[in-house]
Amino acid sequence: MIIETFSLTKFIAGIYRESKNSINDQLATLDIRATESDLLLVVYDYPDQTQKMLAANLRLDPSLLARTVRHLESRQLVTRSHDQNDQRQIHIRLTPAGEKIALSIKQTLKDWWHDFFVAHPEVDETTFTEQLQLVYSGLTTHGERD
C-alpha cells in the first residue's frame, strides 16, 4: 500500500501533537514546557553533554536551546559549566531538582504510552516502536532532512 506523502507528514505531526498535548496537560503541575521537558530528559539519559551537542541531538536552534537552558538554570534545574580543556564548550548537568522532574516526566511518558497501547490493542507496540526507530535511524544516519 502506498501512502501519500502528505498523509505520512500528517500522521507523524498528529502523533507528536496529540501525545505532547496530553503529556503537557499531565505535566502542568511541574510548570515545564515541551522543549524544557525534552531537554531535561535528554540530559538525564545522556548526562554531561555540551550545549552544542544537545542542540544537534534535539534538532533545536542553538539560540532557542541557550534560552531554554538559561530558563532552566534560573529555576535551578540545570547547571552550566565550561569545559576545562576548551572554554568554548559548555556542559549541561541536571541538579537534584532537575533529576527529580526528569524522572517524573519519564514516568508520565511511560504511563501515557502504556495507556495508549492498552486502549489500542490493534497497534502492536513492538512493531510500532521498531518502525519508528528505523525511520529515525534512517533520517539521522544519512542526514536526510528534506
N, C-alpha and C positions, 0 to 999 in steps of 0.2 A: 504494500500500500504506500502510495506516495502522498505525503502531506505537503500542502502548500507552505512555502517559506513563511508567509505571514502567520499561518497557524502555529508554526513552531515558536516564533517570536512571541505571539500572543500567549501561548501556553506557558512558556518559561517566565515571562513577565508576570502573568497571572499567578503562578505558583509562588513566585517571590513576594508579590504584593499581598496575597492572601495570608501567607504564613507570617510575614513581617507584621502586618496589621494585627493579626490575632495575638502574636507573641508580644508585640509592643503594648497591647492592652493589658496583658498579664504582667508586664514589667513596669507598668505605670507607677507603681508604688516605689520603684527604685529610682525614678526620675532619670532614666537613661534613654538617650536617643538611639536610633538604629545604628548609625555609624559608630557611636561610642560602644554599643554592645558588641559589635563586630570586632572592634579594636581590642576591647578587654578580653574577648575570647581568644583571639589570635595571640595576644601577649601571654595569656595564661597557658595556652597549648604549646607555644614556641617562645619561651622566655628569652630575654636579653637580645632581641633583635634591634637593629638600628632603625631609626626613623625612616631612613631611605628604603630599607628592606621592607618595612611594614607598608609603606605607600605602594611599593611594587606588588607585594603579596595581596593586599586588599584592593588593588586596582583603583587607588584613590589619587586624586591630585595632591601633590606634596603639600601645597598650601592649606588645603582642607584638612589633611592629616595633622599638620602642625597646629592648626586652630583647635582641632579635636583634642590633641594631646595636651595643649595648654589648658583647655577647659577641664579635662580630667585631672590634670595636675593641680589646678586650683581647688578641686574638690578632694584632693589628697587620695586619689585612686591610683595614680601612677607617679613615677618619678622619672626624671630625665637626667642622664649623666654623660659627660663627654668621655669618649674612649681615650684611655691613657696613651695609646700608641698613635692615635690620629684624632686630634681635637675637632676635626670636621665631622666626625661620626658621633651621633647622639644615640645612646642606648635607652630603651624604654623598658621600665620594670613596673610590675604591679606592687602596690603597697598591700599590707594585710587586708585593708578595707576593700581594695580593688580585687583581691583574690576572692574575698567573700562574695562580692557582687558577681564576679565571673562564674563562680560555682553555681550561684542562683540562676544566672542566665542559662548556663549549660543544662541545669536540671529542667528549667522551663522548656527549653528546646527539645530535650529528650522526651519529656512528657507530652508536648504538643504533637511530635511526630508519632509517638506511640499511640496516642488517642486517634490521630488521623488514620493510621493503618488498621486499628481496631474497628473504626467506623466505616472503613472502606476495604473490606477483605478482598474485593476484586482487584486491588492493586497489590502486587507482590512486592513486599519491602525489599527483599534481596535483589530481585531483578531491577527494580526502580533505582536502587542505590548504585548497583553496578553500572547501569546505563548512564546515570548522571556522572559517575566517576570517569567513565570512558570519554564522555563529551568534554568534561572539564580538562582531563588529561590531554586530550587531543588539542584543545584550544591553547593550553598553557605550554605544552611541549613544542608545538610547531609555530607558536606565535601568531596564530590566525586570529585577528581581532576585527576583521571586517564584517 
